[in-house]
Amino acid sequence: LFRSPQATAAHQPWQCRCSGVMQREVLGFVRVDQDASQSCRTVKSIKSFQPGEVVLREVPFIEAPEDSDVARIATYLNLRPVEKDEFTKVMADVELRQKGIALADEVDLSPFEEVREQIQQAHDEQCMLKGELSFSIITTLEVASVLIRWKALMHISPTRVYKVSSKFQHSCAAHVKLVIDKHSGVSEAFARFAIKPQTRIGLWMLTDSHLWWKGAAMRSDALMKAGIIPQPCRCERCDGPDRVRALLCPSCERGDVLRVGKIKRWTCTVCDFSGSDKIMTGYMETEAHDDLMNAVEKNLADQLSKKADMSMAELQQFADLVESRLSRGHYIYASALYEMYERSGGNSGDVTFSAVLYALRFLEWLVDRSLGVPPEDMAEEMCRMAFGVLEFMQERLGGVRDLRTVYIRAVKMVRQLLEEVDRSVLERMRPFQGAALNLRRSCAFCRKRLADEESDDEVEYELPLGDEDGGIVEELVPVTCACGQLRYCDLSCQTADARRHRPYCVRKSDRFASRSVEKVLLA
């Protein structure tokens, strides 16, 4: 294949030297293969990919001028016989059955008769203008066959069919981001995180991105209701441990018991406990409170829909109940935190101390769960939440309320979160990381420069301290506060700062979900 030297336009067709046939540029290191777990043909990687790399670039095989059934049939009729046969192979009969879609000879053809009549009428009018005899150009059965196959591929584009891109299925791991150019129709799939060879690649296809941090059963129900899949999801994440549906281990009472979708058993993260669904249901019915059992397992969707009727105090009590009876790792606990964050004005842009508290608790929960890279909408919301919290606290670091300890911990947690969620926004962390670093490198009372700690972030995030003295206290050993975040020149400086800091000091072991952090932000 070669391209003309004069060709400068993007995606210029390539020409074969032997046959002279023009071929479109297609780049891809993937293949369409049968997925036994999902019982369908899906896209799998051939090589490894790094974040941002192009996994697949493809031009549309068929493109309709508009999103209508008549336009789709008209486009199909303009294809050559070989292309019509290829279109049938893109979505074969066996794949339709695997998706639970009835074939053309198994459905009522009356809805397709109207489309056939419109196409036939347009053809008759053209023949009349040309003075030619009219004839039947397509049968109702063929119309049904084409539209059924096309609609099975419409989850990627309603007007375009791709031989490979249209085979992308939903994946709760959201491996790639698919971008389709409006004018050329070229589809490009970009890796969102590191992908290994022989990995089943998928997109996030649910409209509700918050289902990403909820249980596998909820995601499967939403997928089946939306008609995306005919059976519970069997992607790599749903087949693995359900990290957002953690229960307190009945054996060691220390670890989280997670349900592994592939083997349909619950296993502990600390001990060797293993149990079936029946065993865990029996344990929960005997150990858990009846109201909590109904809320979490038996009538989950209904309970979540009624959370708007709860007051803030009732939501907090509900979150505490979930934590004590089940586990803090359960997504119902996170749902209560997010609801309280929204009610505190978090999403409205009017950030308050209450919104900061529940945002920190929700983000801490996400970090603990280690869920990987979220869908784009969820990633944007998490970044917006994190930076809103840091900006709010940074503006109030010099106030009467001592936020320094909570701020330093929040900066560290947010950076850890962003390194996993979206590394492209880490540059925005520079002022916050610099402020936190300067708080650690100077005396918390007299603001003198202290001897540097060993840290990998000092050079990267160093900012001017802004103090007049700037002298390094090398002859004195800095005294570290019990919170582990603030340092002082000596005990005299620590004693002098105790009046301000002691009521807001948070122990090293305390989490953002602790009462001590709540006292700092809501006192």
ZAZATOR-235653 format. One line per field, with one value per residue (C-alpha): residue number from 1; residue in one letter; x negated, y negated, z negated. Coordinates in steps of 0.001 Angstrom, whole numbers, plus 500000, padded with zeros to 6 digits. Layout:
N
resi: [NUM, ...] $
resn: [a, ...] $
u: [X, ...] $
v: [Y, ...] $
w: [Z, ...] $
# end
This chain:
523
resi: [1, 2, 3, 4, 5, 6, 7, 8, 9, 10, 11, 12, 13, 14, 15, 16, 17, 18, 19, 20, 21, 22, 23, 24, 25, 26, 27, 28, 29, 30, 31, 32, 33, 34, 35, 36, 37, 38, 39, 40, 41, 42, 43, 44, 45, 46, 47, 48, 49, 50, 51, 52, 53, 54, 55, 56, 57, 58, 59, 60, 61, 62, 63, 64, 65, 66, 67, 68, 69, 70, 71, 72, 73, 74, 75, 76, 77, 78, 79, 80, 81, 82, 83, 84, 85, 86, 87, 88, 89, 90, 91, 92, 93, 94, 95, 96, 97, 98, 99, 100, 101, 102, 103, 104, 105, 106, 107, 108, 109, 110, 111, 112, 113, 114, 115, 116, 117, 118, 119, 120, 121, 122, 123, 124, 125, 126, 127, 128, 129, 130, 131, 132, 133, 134, 135, 136, 137, 138, 139, 140, 141, 142, 143, 144, 145, 146, 147, 148, 149, 150, 151, 152, 153, 154, 155, 156, 157, 158, 159, 160, 161, 162, 163, 164, 165, 166, 167, 168, 169, 170, 171, 172, 173, 174, 175, 176, 177, 178, 179, 180, 181, 182, 183, 184, 185, 186, 187, 188, 189, 190, 191, 192, 193, 194, 195, 196, 197, 198, 199, 200, 201, 202, 203, 204, 205, 206, 207, 208, 209, 210, 211, 212, 213, 214, 215, 216, 217, 218, 219, 220, 221, 222, 223, 224, 225, 226, 227, 228, 229, 230, 231, 232, 233, 234, 235, 236, 237, 238, 239, 240, 241, 242, 243, 244, 245, 246, 247, 248, 249, 250, 251, 252, 253, 254, 255, 256, 257, 258, 259, 260, 261, 262, 263, 264, 265, 266, 267, 268, 269, 270, 271, 272, 273, 274, 275, 276, 277, 278, 279, 280, 281, 282, 283, 284, 285, 286, 287, 288, 289, 290, 291, 292, 293, 294, 295, 296, 297, 298, 299, 300, 301, 302, 303, 304, 305, 306, 307, 308, 309, 310, 311, 312, 313, 314, 315, 316, 317, 318, 319, 320, 321, 322, 323, 324, 325, 326, 327, 328, 329, 330, 331, 332, 333, 334, 335, 336, 337, 338, 339, 340, 341, 342, 343, 344, 345, 346, 347, 348, 349, 350, 351, 352, 353, 354, 355, 356, 357, 358, 359, 360, 361, 362, 363, 364, 365, 366, 367, 368, 369, 370, 371, 372, 373, 374, 375, 376, 377, 378, 379, 380, 381, 382, 383, 384, 385, 386, 387, 388, 389, 390, 391, 392, 393, 394, 395, 396, 397, 398, 399, 400, 401, 402, 403, 404, 405, 406, 407, 408, 409, 410, 411, 412, 413, 414, 415, 416, 417, 418, 419, 420, 421, 422, 423, 424, 425, 426, 427, 428, 429, 430, 431, 432, 433, 434, 435, 436, 437, 438, 439, 440, 441, 442, 443, 444, 445, 446, 447, 448, 449, 450, 451, 452, 453, 454, 455, 456, 457, 458, 459, 460, 461, 462, 463, 464, 465, 466, 467, 468, 469, 470, 471, 472, 473, 474, 475, 476, 477, 478, 479, 480, 481, 482, 483, 484, 485, 486, 487, 488, 489, 490, 491, 492, 493, 494, 495, 496, 497, 498, 499, 500, 501, 502, 503, 504, 505, 506, 507, 508, 509, 510, 511, 512, 513, 514, 515, 516, 517, 518, 519, 520, 521, 522, 523] $
resn: [l, f, r, s, p, q, a, t, a, a, h, q, p, w, q, c, r, c, s, g, v, m, q, r, e, v, l, g, f, v, r, v, d, q, d, a, s, q, s, c, r, t, v, k, s, i, k, s, f, q, p, g, e, v, v, l, r, e, v, p, f, i, e, a, p, e, d, s, d, v, a, r, i, a, t, y, l, n, l, r, p, v, e, k, d, e, f, t, k, v, m, a, d, v, e, l, r, q, k, g, i, a, l, a, d, e, v, d, l, s, p, f, e, e, v, r, e, q, i, q, q, a, h, d, e, q, c, m, l, k, g, e, l, s, f, s, i, i, t, t, l, e, v, a, s, v, l, i, r, w, k, a, l, m, h, i, s, p, t, r, v, y, k, v, s, s, k, f, q, h, s, c, a, a, h, v, k, l, v, i, d, k, h, s, g, v, s, e, a, f, a, r, f, a, i, k, p, q, t, r, i, g, l, w, m, l, t, d, s, h, l, w, w, k, g, a, a, m, r, s, d, a, l, m, k, a, g, i, i, p, q, p, c, r, c, e, r, c, d, g, p, d, r, v, r, a, l, l, c, p, s, c, e, r, g, d, v, l, r, v, g, k, i, k, r, w, t, c, t, v, c, d, f, s, g, s, d, k, i, m, t, g, y, m, e, t, e, a, h, d, d, l, m, n, a, v, e, k, n, l, a, d, q, l, s, k, k, a, d, m, s, m, a, e, l, q, q, f, a, d, l, v, e, s, r, l, s, r, g, h, y, i, y, a, s, a, l, y, e, m, y, e, r, s, g, g, n, s, g, d, v, t, f, s, a, v, l, y, a, l, r, f, l, e, w, l, v, d, r, s, l, g, v, p, p, e, d, m, a, e, e, m, c, r, m, a, f, g, v, l, e, f, m, q, e, r, l, g, g, v, r, d, l, r, t, v, y, i, r, a, v, k, m, v, r, q, l, l, e, e, v, d, r, s, v, l, e, r, m, r, p, f, q, g, a, a, l, n, l, r, r, s, c, a, f, c, r, k, r, l, a, d, e, e, s, d, d, e, v, e, y, e, l, p, l, g, d, e, d, g, g, i, v, e, e, l, v, p, v, t, c, a, c, g, q, l, r, y, c, d, l, s, c, q, t, a, d, a, r, r, h, r, p, y, c, v, r, k, s, d, r, f, a, s, r, s, v, e, k, v, l, l, a] $
u: [500000, 498836, 500187, 499752, 497048, 499493, 502045, 502173, 505682, 506137, 507223, 506327, 507114, 504252, 503806, 502643, 499740, 500925, 504665, 504943, 507838, 508218, 508282, 509036, 506486, 507247, 505019, 505659, 503988, 507203, 509288, 512929, 513127, 515721, 515991, 517134, 518042, 520219, 521461, 520865, 518177, 516148, 513006, 509776, 506329, 503407, 500657, 500269, 501353, 500368, 502811, 503630, 502436, 504679, 506141, 508203, 508797, 511450, 513614, 517319, 518207, 521728, 523019, 526666, 527406, 529765, 531059, 534176, 535168, 535900, 532410, 530838, 532675, 531860, 528195, 528285, 529851, 526999, 524434, 522894, 523820, 520453, 520920, 524412, 522977, 520293, 522953, 524755, 521527, 520923, 523904, 524551, 527644, 525797, 524787, 528360, 529441, 526642, 527888, 531435, 532661, 535259, 534461, 536447, 538471, 539423, 540941, 544077, 543311, 546139, 543987, 541481, 544108, 544501, 540759, 540842, 543811, 542004, 538898, 540970, 542986, 539812, 538484, 541759, 541658, 538108, 539053, 542021, 539834, 537391, 540143, 539027, 540997, 541206, 540381, 540161, 536719, 536874, 539104, 540509, 538494, 535283, 536198, 536708, 533399, 531442, 533041, 532722, 529010, 528446, 530237, 528132, 525101, 526589, 525008, 521904, 523518, 527134, 526091, 522749, 521723, 518109, 516721, 514727, 515764, 519412, 518376, 517359, 519431, 520041, 517351, 517594, 513814, 514210, 510962, 511182, 512628, 514284, 514283, 516141, 515365, 518557, 517463, 515299, 516981, 513595, 513756, 510752, 510490, 507955, 506692, 507748, 505252, 502630, 504156, 502522, 502593, 505571, 507770, 511451, 511833, 515063, 516739, 518853, 522344, 524586, 525902, 525596, 521863, 522470, 523256, 519495, 518987, 522035, 522553, 522208, 525837, 527051, 524952, 526249, 529861, 529330, 527651, 530469, 533163, 531432, 531316, 527517, 527058, 529590, 527982, 525959, 522679, 519637, 516918, 513575, 514642, 517994, 516324, 513763, 514196, 517043, 515057, 517989, 520216, 517992, 519384, 517757, 516126, 518067, 514901, 512072, 514271, 511412, 511389, 513926, 515835, 516156, 518252, 516251, 518584, 516818, 517045, 520130, 518561, 517643, 514010, 512317, 509461, 507680, 508456, 509293, 513061, 515126, 518881, 521679, 524510, 526794, 524358, 523876, 527620, 528171, 525425, 526868, 530419, 529294, 526730, 528033, 530915, 534130, 534489, 530884, 531323, 534281, 532352, 529206, 530201, 533931, 535240, 532137, 533421, 536555, 534560, 532206, 535133, 536476, 533267, 534666, 537218, 534488, 533112, 529369, 529375, 531237, 528824, 525865, 527524, 528180, 524515, 523361, 525725, 524394, 520831, 521491, 523696, 522153, 518997, 517746, 516788, 520417, 521647, 524769, 522482, 520992, 524466, 525406, 522177, 522784, 526394, 525221, 522571, 525203, 527542, 524687, 524405, 521475, 522761, 524386, 520997, 521763, 519120, 519556, 517671, 520337, 519873, 516100, 516520, 518745, 516709, 513534, 515305, 516664, 513300, 511579, 514035, 513199, 509460, 509902, 511913, 509231, 511754, 509446, 510210, 513866, 515998, 515245, 518283, 517503, 513821, 514712, 517063, 514449, 511859, 514337, 515191, 511550, 510334, 513374, 512519, 508850, 509598, 512127, 509701, 506663, 508490, 509189, 505840, 505113, 508499, 509464, 510397, 507115, 507470, 503784, 503740, 506873, 505634, 502268, 503970, 506550, 503824, 502078, 505301, 506417, 503084, 503271, 506757, 505822, 502800, 505218, 508169, 506656, 502950, 503476, 504828, 501915, 500437, 503348, 502099, 498939, 500265, 501992, 499043, 496702, 498788, 498908, 495165, 494424, 496621, 494474, 491157, 491764, 492458, 496205, 495917, 493054, 492937, 489151, 487719, 486913, 484501, 485931, 487597, 486814, 489492, 489714, 492067, 489902, 488228, 491272, 493702, 491461, 493076, 491767, 492340, 493098, 491554, 489098, 486597, 486117, 483366, 482919, 482944, 480215, 478940, 482344, 484160, 487712, 490554, 493393, 496956, 498989, 500961, 497771, 498335, 497165, 493593, 492091, 488661, 488823, 491230, 491651, 493100, 495310, 496591, 497260, 499266, 501182, 503982, 504889, 503955, 504849, 508666, 508161, 505384, 506258, 504430, 502455, 504761, 507971, 509676, 511821, 514814, 513752, 515419, 512205, 512224, 515939, 515180, 512567, 514847, 518224, 517273] $
v: [500000, 496470, 492941, 490247, 487681, 484889, 486247, 484040, 484553, 486623, 490216, 489989, 493331, 495732, 497436, 500981, 501112, 504472, 504047, 500285, 500553, 497580, 498593, 496448, 495996, 498296, 498637, 501224, 503844, 505586, 508457, 509489, 512763, 514883, 514159, 517299, 515507, 512916, 515349, 512848, 511560, 508759, 506743, 508045, 506468, 508024, 505962, 503864, 500218, 497290, 494551, 492236, 494570, 495223, 498706, 498563, 496098, 497002, 495428, 496360, 499332, 497971, 494464, 493360, 489681, 489350, 491223, 492852, 496360, 495229, 493705, 496906, 499100, 496696, 496827, 500618, 500798, 498731, 501311, 503807, 507480, 508190, 505309, 506486, 509870, 508224, 506200, 509424, 510838, 507815, 508962, 512613, 514578, 516405, 513087, 511843, 514966, 514511, 510979, 512254, 510502, 512290, 512885, 511385, 514562, 514704, 511254, 509458, 507899, 505353, 502544, 502988, 502961, 499181, 498678, 501011, 499116, 495765, 497153, 498780, 495607, 493543, 496124, 496130, 492343, 492423, 495089, 493028, 489967, 492052, 493816, 497228, 500165, 500442, 503613, 504727, 503773, 505259, 507551, 506866, 509761, 508246, 504840, 506458, 508323, 505155, 502969, 505611, 505978, 502241, 501473, 504103, 501980, 498566, 498385, 496968, 494753, 494500, 493669, 495476, 499117, 500118, 503593, 503480, 500404, 501486, 504676, 502794, 503971, 502488, 502953, 501728, 501200, 498645, 499524, 497074, 493730, 493757, 490544, 490286, 487367, 485594, 484903, 487833, 490397, 491845, 493557, 493552, 495565, 494329, 496377, 494842, 496858, 499559, 502491, 505910, 508206, 510549, 508169, 507848, 504133, 502320, 498949, 497524, 497408, 496549, 493002, 493016, 492867, 493207, 496880, 497297, 497164, 499266, 503001, 505357, 506443, 502839, 502308, 505544, 504561, 501153, 502721, 505216, 502551, 500370, 503322, 503229, 506833, 509688, 511246, 510175, 508493, 510792, 508233, 508594, 506288, 507977, 511401, 510291, 509322, 506840, 504313, 501981, 504584, 505452, 507154, 507604, 511034, 513315, 515312, 512886, 509755, 507687, 508188, 507423, 510278, 509672, 511588, 512953, 512959, 515675, 518350, 516882, 517136, 514691, 514539, 512578, 510173, 511114, 514705, 517827, 517549, 518568, 518895, 519214, 516753, 518906, 518930, 515155, 514545, 516678, 514854, 511466, 512445, 513568, 510862, 507787, 505605, 506288, 502694, 502657, 505998, 504631, 501478, 503162, 506456, 507102, 503744, 501768, 499712, 498690, 497627, 495516, 493767, 492828, 491232, 487817, 488228, 488627, 485697, 485074, 486581, 489659, 490082, 489927, 492490, 494700, 494448, 495329, 498300, 499606, 499222, 501076, 503874, 504496, 502616, 499164, 500676, 501138, 498800, 497977, 496249, 494205, 493426, 491847, 489796, 488552, 487628, 485580, 483927, 482891, 481538, 479490, 477611, 479511, 479859, 476417, 474718, 473231, 475142, 475224, 476841, 479528, 480210, 480403, 483012, 485338, 484827, 485875, 488933, 489912, 489457, 491399, 494238, 494267, 494348, 497246, 499246, 498945, 499124, 498020, 495427, 494269, 493230, 489758, 488069, 489569, 488658, 485026, 484905, 486413, 483846, 481005, 482226, 482640, 479261, 477513, 478928, 477939, 474408, 473899, 475002, 473212, 469887, 470412, 471761, 468530, 468352, 468957, 472548, 474461, 476439, 477140, 480791, 481695, 479720, 481508, 484899, 483875, 482810, 486155, 488122, 486087, 486534, 490294, 490293, 488242, 490397, 493258, 491367, 488776, 487962, 485172, 482868, 483382, 480067, 478323, 479816, 477678, 474761, 477069, 479446, 476479, 474940, 478253, 478731, 475257, 475953, 479004, 477195, 474241, 473856, 473906, 470997, 468635, 469627, 470098, 472451, 475858, 478542, 480294, 483667, 486450, 486156, 486901, 483957, 481110, 480102, 480650, 478655, 476141, 472694, 469479, 469606, 465906, 465479, 462683, 464719, 467739, 469098, 472831, 474013, 476617, 476524, 477543, 480795, 479970, 481138, 482927, 482616, 485696, 485288, 485990, 483044, 479853, 479226, 476662, 475221, 476502, 477161, 473446, 472839, 475888, 474696, 471229, 472668, 475138, 472672, 472534, 476007, 478345, 478172, 479029, 481619, 484916, 488126, 489957, 492968, 490927, 491062, 488385, 490421, 489965, 487664, 485683, 484501, 483762, 481626, 479651, 478895, 478544, 477107] $
w: [500000, 500687, 500353, 502948, 501974, 502808, 500300, 497240, 495930, 492809, 493386, 497085, 498780, 499418, 502782, 503438, 505978, 507340, 507686, 507667, 505185, 502895, 499210, 496239, 493456, 490525, 487496, 484836, 482714, 481739, 482998, 482752, 480862, 479100, 475391, 473585, 470346, 472099, 474771, 477562, 479920, 478409, 479087, 477541, 477492, 479353, 477698, 474576, 474545, 472362, 471298, 474202, 476954, 479955, 479632, 482818, 485654, 488212, 490897, 491118, 493248, 493870, 493191, 493410, 494167, 491195, 488173, 489655, 490715, 494278, 494585, 493252, 495779, 498606, 497646, 497548, 501025, 502464, 501341, 503708, 503202, 501594, 499157, 498287, 497421, 495262, 493463, 492564, 491161, 488941, 486859, 487658, 486677, 483920, 482333, 482418, 480552, 478034, 477381, 476933, 480104, 482208, 485872, 488728, 489324, 485632, 485210, 486290, 489685, 489646, 488134, 490974, 493729, 493496, 494080, 497075, 498558, 498238, 499933, 502690, 503259, 503692, 506152, 508132, 508428, 509779, 512339, 513454, 514007, 516050, 517959, 516729, 515408, 511643, 509734, 506110, 504759, 501258, 499220, 495785, 494393, 495736, 494295, 490910, 491156, 491988, 489312, 486588, 487291, 487594, 484343, 482573, 483530, 482716, 479243, 480955, 483602, 484870, 488435, 488889, 488855, 488173, 488686, 485447, 483440, 483544, 481715, 478567, 475624, 472213, 469591, 466006, 466160, 469018, 470819, 473721, 474711, 478143, 480189, 483516, 485822, 486865, 490426, 491516, 489274, 488283, 484906, 482583, 479391, 476816, 473875, 470551, 468544, 469131, 471035, 471206, 474261, 474617, 472628, 473460, 474249, 473544, 473071, 470282, 471835, 468866, 468596, 464787, 464093, 460340, 460878, 461329, 457547, 456720, 456626, 459577, 459188, 459553, 462676, 464216, 463505, 465125, 468161, 468688, 468224, 470826, 473241, 473464, 472371, 472018, 468938, 465870, 466753, 466844, 467515, 465766, 462946, 462288, 462421, 459845, 456179, 455703, 453696, 453154, 451501, 448558, 445449, 442066, 441895, 439494, 438801, 438009, 437633, 439069, 442808, 445533, 447116, 450872, 453378, 456324, 459315, 461289, 458568, 456844, 453397, 450645, 449492, 446715, 447423, 444169, 443183, 445200, 444743, 447789, 448070, 450599, 451181, 449043, 446112, 446227, 446491, 443419, 441544, 442392, 441462, 438018, 437317, 439127, 438079, 439967, 441195, 442373, 444091, 446029, 446891, 448108, 449673, 450031, 451177, 452073, 454990, 453090, 450048, 452136, 453782, 450328, 449096, 450029, 447222, 444595, 442650, 442373, 438882, 440107, 442998, 440604, 438330, 441330, 442432, 438901, 438867, 442185, 440909, 437658, 438996, 442398, 443262, 444143, 447492, 448573, 451288, 449270, 446797, 449649, 450981, 447656, 447669, 451200, 450391, 447407, 449586, 452127, 449452, 448013, 451309, 452780, 456347, 456389, 456118, 452689, 450720, 446951, 444083, 444018, 447742, 447223, 444484, 446506, 449683, 447845, 446433, 449837, 451577, 448793, 449369, 453094, 452356, 449929, 452476, 455221, 458054, 460841, 463518, 463500, 466494, 467810, 466240, 462850, 463139, 463883, 460907, 458594, 459746, 459323, 455826, 454809, 456055, 454590, 451167, 451375, 452580, 449797, 447059, 448493, 448402, 444673, 443457, 441559, 439870, 436251, 437076, 437437, 440680, 441235, 440181, 442141, 445144, 445308, 445108, 447694, 450151, 449754, 450246, 453274, 454973, 454387, 455882, 458962, 459727, 460256, 461732, 464073, 464078, 466609, 463865, 461456, 462605, 460874, 457597, 457573, 455463, 452984, 452692, 452359, 449577, 447724, 448127, 446755, 443747, 443057, 443642, 441353, 437656, 437111, 434661, 435553, 439247, 439226, 441802, 440324, 441412, 444453, 444116, 446537, 449201, 452908, 453443, 452120, 455390, 457545, 455408, 453650, 453341, 451685, 447955, 447717, 444243, 443511, 441538, 443764, 441529, 441206, 437624, 437936, 434345, 432926, 433475, 434712, 432503, 434280, 433037, 432112, 435331, 437256, 439627, 437875, 436660, 434296, 433566, 429996, 427125, 426426, 429902, 429569, 426197, 427571, 430485, 428317, 427587, 431266, 432447, 429566, 430050, 433753, 433489, 435170, 434295, 436980, 436889, 437257, 440627, 442261, 441070, 437441, 434930, 434447, 438085, 437812, 434745, 436697, 439656, 437933, 434531] $
# end
